[in-house]
Amino acid sequence: MGKALMRPLVIAITTVLSAAPAQAEIVQAWCSLMWRDGRAQIEQGPCDFRQAFGNVQVWMGERWAFDFPAEGQGRYYTRRNRNDFIRFERGGYILTVFQGGQPAR
């Protein structure tokens, strides 16, 4: 391969290898937290949601923080993806995340 062809190839490879990995964006969502222990109260409100490579993190204000690593799906929690929400079921609670904001009643 001649020098004229090598230079663009080296630049292209360098550009691809040095590109920063995409950062997961935190988006505002609406969450509903239901307890399985018989509590009648369901906690609902705005939450922050981040998803990258199957890993999910959710924060409901200062009170609750949830972490759902991709490798734990099916072992530590169940994840259900729907058109209008994502639901996580783990142990004593069910967390539903509406990425489009508060659902209409």
C-alpha positions in Angstrom: 0.0 0.0 0.0 1.4 3.4 -1.0 2.0 6.3 1.4 -0.9 8.2 -0.2 -3.3 5.4 0.8 -1.8 4.6 4.2 -2.2 8.1 5.7 -6.1 8.3 5.4 -6.3 4.7 6.7 -4.2 5.5 9.8 -6.2 8.7 10.4 -9.5 6.8 10.2 -8.3 4.0 12.6 -6.9 6.5 15.0 -10.2 8.5 15.0 -12.3 5.4 15.7 -10.0 4.1 18.5 -9.8 7.5 20.2 -13.5 8.3 20.1 -14.9 8.6 23.6 -17.6 6.0 24.6 -21.1 7.3 24.6 -22.3 8.5 27.9 -25.7 7.5 29.2 -28.0 10.4 29.5 -30.1 10.9 32.6 -33.7 11.7 31.7 -36.6 12.9 33.8 -39.3 10.2 34.0 -42.3 9.3 36.2 -42.1 6.4 38.6 -44.5 4.3 40.6 -43.2 2.2 43.5 -45.4 -0.6 44.9 -44.6 -2.7 47.9 -45.5 -6.4 48.0 -45.8 -6.6 51.7 -49.4 -5.5 51.7 -48.9 -1.8 52.1 -51.7 0.0 50.5 -49.6 3.0 49.7 -48.0 3.4 46.3 -45.2 6.0 46.0 -45.4 7.9 42.8 -43.6 10.9 41.4 -40.9 12.3 39.2 -37.7 10.3 39.0 -34.4 10.3 37.1 -33.7 7.4 34.8 -30.4 6.3 33.2 -29.9 3.3 30.9 -26.7 2.1 29.2 -25.9 -1.3 27.8 -28.8 -2.9 29.6 -27.8 -1.4 33.0 -30.5 0.8 34.6 -30.3 3.3 37.4 -33.3 5.1 38.9 -33.5 7.8 41.5 -36.7 8.9 43.2 -35.7 12.1 44.9 -33.4 11.8 47.9 -35.3 8.9 49.3 -34.8 6.0 46.8 -32.0 4.9 44.5 -32.3 1.7 42.4 -29.6 -0.2 40.5 -30.5 -2.9 38.0 -27.3 -4.3 36.4 -27.8 -6.2 33.1 -26.2 -9.4 34.4 -28.7 -9.6 37.3 -31.7 -9.7 35.0 -33.6 -13.0 35.5 -31.5 -13.8 38.6 -32.1 -10.9 41.0 -34.9 -9.1 39.3 -37.4 -9.3 36.4 -37.6 -6.7 33.7 -40.6 -6.1 31.5 -40.4 -3.7 28.6 -43.6 -2.3 27.3 -44.4 0.5 24.8 -45.2 3.0 27.5 -43.2 1.8 30.5 -40.5 -0.5 31.9 -41.3 -2.6 35.0 -38.7 -4.0 37.4 -39.8 -6.6 40.0 -37.4 -7.5 42.8 -37.9 -9.0 46.2 -40.4 -6.9 48.0 -41.2 -4.2 45.4 -42.3 -3.4 41.9 -40.9 -0.3 40.2 -42.6 1.0 37.1 -40.8 3.7 35.1 -42.7 5.8 32.5 -40.0 7.4 30.4 -42.5 9.6 28.7 -43.6 11.3 31.9 -46.7 11.0 34.1 -49.2 8.7 32.4 -52.7 10.0 31.7 -55.4 8.6 34.0 
